[in-house]
Amino acid sequence: MRNLLLWIQIAVSVLLVTAILLQQKGAGLGAAFGGSGQIYRSKRGVEKSLFIGTIILTILFVAIALFNLIIK
């Protein structure tokens, strides 16, 4: 059971890293040199799905880690 849980946690962590790296940054390089870069825009389509998926993967990762800690 513990080995299966560890493999699931590894898979979730790889998916979480991938989801985080696929997200776009809000401020570009121009904001580092004094540009405002504070443009408000809402998330739509794939960007919103990726954002929600990242939240779900984070909650799943923490839950698996806590469960793994409890059964250890």
Phi and psi in radians as a Rosetta constraint file:
Dihedral C 1 N 2 CA 2 C 2 CIRCULARHARMONIC -1.142 0.35
Dihedral N 2 CA 2 C 2 N 3 CIRCULARHARMONIC -0.667 0.35
Dihedral C 2 N 3 CA 3 C 3 CIRCULARHARMONIC -1.116 0.35
Dihedral N 3 CA 3 C 3 N 4 CIRCULARHARMONIC -0.718 0.35
Dihedral C 3 N 4 CA 4 C 4 CIRCULARHARMONIC -1.110 0.35
Dihedral N 4 CA 4 C 4 N 5 CIRCULARHARMONIC -0.729 0.35
Dihedral C 4 N 5 CA 5 C 5 CIRCULARHARMONIC -1.125 0.35
Dihedral N 5 CA 5 C 5 N 6 CIRCULARHARMONIC -0.673 0.35
Dihedral C 5 N 6 CA 6 C 6 CIRCULARHARMONIC -1.141 0.35
Dihedral N 6 CA 6 C 6 N 7 CIRCULARHARMONIC -0.722 0.35
Dihedral C 6 N 7 CA 7 C 7 CIRCULARHARMONIC -1.164 0.35
Dihedral N 7 CA 7 C 7 N 8 CIRCULARHARMONIC -0.638 0.35
Dihedral C 7 N 8 CA 8 C 8 CIRCULARHARMONIC -1.160 0.35
Dihedral N 8 CA 8 C 8 N 9 CIRCULARHARMONIC -0.695 0.35
Dihedral C 8 N 9 CA 9 C 9 CIRCULARHARMONIC -1.154 0.35
Dihedral N 9 CA 9 C 9 N 10 CIRCULARHARMONIC -0.657 0.35
Dihedral C 9 N 10 CA 10 C 10 CIRCULARHARMONIC -1.117 0.35
Dihedral N 10 CA 10 C 10 N 11 CIRCULARHARMONIC -0.763 0.35
Dihedral C 10 N 11 CA 11 C 11 CIRCULARHARMONIC -1.117 0.35
Dihedral N 11 CA 11 C 11 N 12 CIRCULARHARMONIC -0.739 0.35
Dihedral C 11 N 12 CA 12 C 12 CIRCULARHARMONIC -1.140 0.35
Dihedral N 12 CA 12 C 12 N 13 CIRCULARHARMONIC -0.674 0.35
Dihedral C 12 N 13 CA 13 C 13 CIRCULARHARMONIC -1.164 0.35
Dihedral N 13 CA 13 C 13 N 14 CIRCULARHARMONIC -0.661 0.35
Dihedral C 13 N 14 CA 14 C 14 CIRCULARHARMONIC -1.141 0.35
Dihedral N 14 CA 14 C 14 N 15 CIRCULARHARMONIC -0.740 0.35
Dihedral C 14 N 15 CA 15 C 15 CIRCULARHARMONIC -1.129 0.35
Dihedral N 15 CA 15 C 15 N 16 CIRCULARHARMONIC -0.646 0.35
Dihedral C 15 N 16 CA 16 C 16 CIRCULARHARMONIC -1.164 0.35
Dihedral N 16 CA 16 C 16 N 17 CIRCULARHARMONIC -0.763 0.35
Dihedral C 16 N 17 CA 17 C 17 CIRCULARHARMONIC -1.093 0.35
Dihedral N 17 CA 17 C 17 N 18 CIRCULARHARMONIC -0.726 0.35
Dihedral C 17 N 18 CA 18 C 18 CIRCULARHARMONIC -1.105 0.35
Dihedral N 18 CA 18 C 18 N 19 CIRCULARHARMONIC -0.767 0.35
Dihedral C 18 N 19 CA 19 C 19 CIRCULARHARMONIC -1.132 0.35
Dihedral N 19 CA 19 C 19 N 20 CIRCULARHARMONIC -0.671 0.35
Dihedral C 19 N 20 CA 20 C 20 CIRCULARHARMONIC -1.175 0.35
Dihedral N 20 CA 20 C 20 N 21 CIRCULARHARMONIC -0.731 0.35
Dihedral C 20 N 21 CA 21 C 21 CIRCULARHARMONIC -1.240 0.35
Dihedral N 21 CA 21 C 21 N 22 CIRCULARHARMONIC -0.407 0.35
Dihedral C 21 N 22 CA 22 C 22 CIRCULARHARMONIC -1.392 0.35
Dihedral N 22 CA 22 C 22 N 23 CIRCULARHARMONIC -0.279 0.35
Dihedral C 22 N 23 CA 23 C 23 CIRCULARHARMONIC -1.294 0.35
Dihedral N 23 CA 23 C 23 N 24 CIRCULARHARMONIC 2.555 0.35
Dihedral C 23 N 24 CA 24 C 24 CIRCULARHARMONIC -1.421 0.35
Dihedral N 24 CA 24 C 24 N 25 CIRCULARHARMONIC 2.582 0.35
Dihedral C 24 N 25 CA 25 C 25 CIRCULARHARMONIC -1.418 0.35
Dihedral N 25 CA 25 C 25 N 26 CIRCULARHARMONIC 2.584 0.35
Dihedral C 25 N 26 CA 26 C 26 CIRCULARHARMONIC -1.366 0.35
Dihedral N 26 CA 26 C 26 N 27 CIRCULARHARMONIC -0.658 0.35
Dihedral C 26 N 27 CA 27 C 27 CIRCULARHARMONIC -1.998 0.35
Dihedral N 27 CA 27 C 27 N 28 CIRCULARHARMONIC 2.326 0.35
Dihedral C 27 N 28 CA 28 C 28 CIRCULARHARMONIC -1.527 0.35
Dihedral N 28 CA 28 C 28 N 29 CIRCULARHARMONIC -2.908 0.35
Dihedral C 28 N 29 CA 29 C 29 CIRCULARHARMONIC -1.229 0.35
Dihedral N 29 CA 29 C 29 N 30 CIRCULARHARMONIC -0.417 0.35
Dihedral C 29 N 30 CA 30 C 30 CIRCULARHARMONIC -1.132 0.35
Dihedral N 30 CA 30 C 30 N 31 CIRCULARHARMONIC -0.503 0.35
Dihedral C 30 N 31 CA 31 C 31 CIRCULARHARMONIC -1.222 0.35
Dihedral N 31 CA 31 C 31 N 32 CIRCULARHARMONIC -0.412 0.35
Dihedral C 31 N 32 CA 32 C 32 CIRCULARHARMONIC -1.275 0.35
Dihedral N 32 CA 32 C 32 N 33 CIRCULARHARMONIC -0.408 0.35
Dihedral C 32 N 33 CA 33 C 33 CIRCULARHARMONIC -1.858 0.35
Dihedral N 33 CA 33 C 33 N 34 CIRCULARHARMONIC 0.429 0.35
Dihedral C 33 N 34 CA 34 C 34 CIRCULARHARMONIC 1.814 0.35
Dihedral N 34 CA 34 C 34 N 35 CIRCULARHARMONIC -0.149 0.35
Dihedral C 34 N 35 CA 35 C 35 CIRCULARHARMONIC -1.227 0.35
Dihedral N 35 CA 35 C 35 N 36 CIRCULARHARMONIC 2.598 0.35
Dihedral C 35 N 36 CA 36 C 36 CIRCULARHARMONIC -1.201 0.35
Dihedral N 36 CA 36 C 36 N 37 CIRCULARHARMONIC -0.932 0.35
Dihedral C 36 N 37 CA 37 C 37 CIRCULARHARMONIC 1.085 0.35
Dihedral N 37 CA 37 C 37 N 38 CIRCULARHARMONIC 0.270 0.35
Dihedral C 37 N 38 CA 38 C 38 CIRCULARHARMONIC -1.744 0.35
Dihedral N 38 CA 38 C 38 N 39 CIRCULARHARMONIC 1.080 0.35
Dihedral C 38 N 39 CA 39 C 39 CIRCULARHARMONIC -1.654 0.35
Dihedral N 39 CA 39 C 39 N 40 CIRCULARHARMONIC 2.154 0.35
Dihedral C 39 N 40 CA 40 C 40 CIRCULARHARMONIC -1.474 0.35
Dihedral N 40 CA 40 C 40 N 41 CIRCULARHARMONIC 2.241 0.35
Dihedral C 40 N 41 CA 41 C 41 CIRCULARHARMONIC -2.599 0.35
Dihedral N 41 CA 41 C 41 N 42 CIRCULARHARMONIC 2.581 0.35
Dihedral C 41 N 42 CA 42 C 42 CIRCULARHARMONIC -1.592 0.35
Dihedral N 42 CA 42 C 42 N 43 CIRCULARHARMONIC 2.696 0.35
Dihedral C 42 N 43 CA 43 C 43 CIRCULARHARMONIC -1.416 0.35
Dihedral N 43 CA 43 C 43 N 44 CIRCULARHARMONIC 2.379 0.35
Dihedral C 43 N 44 CA 44 C 44 CIRCULARHARMONIC -2.430 0.35
Dihedral N 44 CA 44 C 44 N 45 CIRCULARHARMONIC 2.651 0.35
Dihedral C 44 N 45 CA 45 C 45 CIRCULARHARMONIC 1.097 0.35
Dihedral N 45 CA 45 C 45 N 46 CIRCULARHARMONIC -2.213 0.35
Dihedral C 45 N 46 CA 46 C 46 CIRCULARHARMONIC -1.128 0.35
Dihedral N 46 CA 46 C 46 N 47 CIRCULARHARMONIC -0.626 0.35
Dihedral C 46 N 47 CA 47 C 47 CIRCULARHARMONIC -1.100 0.35
Dihedral N 47 CA 47 C 47 N 48 CIRCULARHARMONIC -0.698 0.35
Dihedral C 47 N 48 CA 48 C 48 CIRCULARHARMONIC -1.223 0.35
Dihedral N 48 CA 48 C 48 N 49 CIRCULARHARMONIC -0.708 0.35
Dihedral C 48 N 49 CA 49 C 49 CIRCULARHARMONIC -1.110 0.35
Dihedral N 49 CA 49 C 49 N 50 CIRCULARHARMONIC -0.692 0.35
Dihedral C 49 N 50 CA 50 C 50 CIRCULARHARMONIC -1.160 0.35
Dihedral N 50 CA 50 C 50 N 51 CIRCULARHARMONIC -0.665 0.35
Dihedral C 50 N 51 CA 51 C 51 CIRCULARHARMONIC -1.121 0.35
Dihedral N 51 CA 51 C 51 N 52 CIRCULARHARMONIC -0.828 0.35
Dihedral C 51 N 52 CA 52 C 52 CIRCULARHARMONIC -1.164 0.35
Dihedral N 52 CA 52 C 52 N 53 CIRCULARHARMONIC -0.693 0.35
Dihedral C 52 N 53 CA 53 C 53 CIRCULARHARMONIC -1.086 0.35
Dihedral N 53 CA 53 C 53 N 54 CIRCULARHARMONIC -0.638 0.35
Dihedral C 53 N 54 CA 54 C 54 CIRCULARHARMONIC -1.131 0.35
Dihedral N 54 CA 54 C 54 N 55 CIRCULARHARMONIC -0.711 0.35
Dihedral C 54 N 55 CA 55 C 55 CIRCULARHARMONIC -1.122 0.35
Dihedral N 55 CA 55 C 55 N 56 CIRCULARHARMONIC -0.770 0.35
Dihedral C 55 N 56 CA 56 C 56 CIRCULARHARMONIC -1.117 0.35
Dihedral N 56 CA 56 C 56 N 57 CIRCULARHARMONIC -0.756 0.35
Dihedral C 56 N 57 CA 57 C 57 CIRCULARHARMONIC -1.129 0.35
Dihedral N 57 CA 57 C 57 N 58 CIRCULARHARMONIC -0.622 0.35
Dihedral C 57 N 58 CA 58 C 58 CIRCULARHARMONIC -1.145 0.35
Dihedral N 58 CA 58 C 58 N 59 CIRCULARHARMONIC -0.797 0.35
Dihedral C 58 N 59 CA 59 C 59 CIRCULARHARMONIC -1.096 0.35
Dihedral N 59 CA 59 C 59 N 60 CIRCULARHARMONIC -0.725 0.35
Dihedral C 59 N 60 CA 60 C 60 CIRCULARHARMONIC -1.117 0.35
Dihedral N 60 CA 60 C 60 N 61 CIRCULARHARMONIC -0.730 0.35
Dihedral C 60 N 61 CA 61 C 61 CIRCULARHARMONIC -1.106 0.35
Dihedral N 61 CA 61 C 61 N 62 CIRCULARHARMONIC -0.784 0.35
Dihedral C 61 N 62 CA 62 C 62 CIRCULARHARMONIC -1.151 0.35
Dihedral N 62 CA 62 C 62 N 63 CIRCULARHARMONIC -0.697 0.35
Dihedral C 62 N 63 CA 63 C 63 CIRCULARHARMONIC -1.119 0.35
Dihedral N 63 CA 63 C 63 N 64 CIRCULARHARMONIC -0.749 0.35
Dihedral C 63 N 64 CA 64 C 64 CIRCULARHARMONIC -1.150 0.35
Dihedral N 64 CA 64 C 64 N 65 CIRCULARHARMONIC -0.697 0.35
Dihedral C 64 N 65 CA 65 C 65 CIRCULARHARMONIC -1.110 0.35
Dihedral N 65 CA 65 C 65 N 66 CIRCULARHARMONIC -0.754 0.35
Dihedral C 65 N 66 CA 66 C 66 CIRCULARHARMONIC -1.167 0.35
Dihedral N 66 CA 66 C 66 N 67 CIRCULARHARMONIC -0.715 0.35
Dihedral C 66 N 67 CA 67 C 67 CIRCULARHARMONIC -1.117 0.35
Dihedral N 67 CA 67 C 67 N 68 CIRCULARHARMONIC -0.690 0.35
Dihedral C 67 N 68 CA 68 C 68 CIRCULARHARMONIC -1.131 0.35
Dihedral N 68 CA 68 C 68 N 69 CIRCULARHARMONIC -0.622 0.35
Dihedral C 68 N 69 CA 69 C 69 CIRCULARHARMONIC -1.209 0.35
Dihedral N 69 CA 69 C 69 N 70 CIRCULARHARMONIC -0.650 0.35
Dihedral C 69 N 70 CA 70 C 70 CIRCULARHARMONIC -1.215 0.35
Dihedral N 70 CA 70 C 70 N 71 CIRCULARHARMONIC -0.741 0.35
Dihedral C 70 N 71 CA 71 C 71 CIRCULARHARMONIC -1.435 0.35
Dihedral N 71 CA 71 C 71 N 72 CIRCULARHARMONIC -0.118 0.35
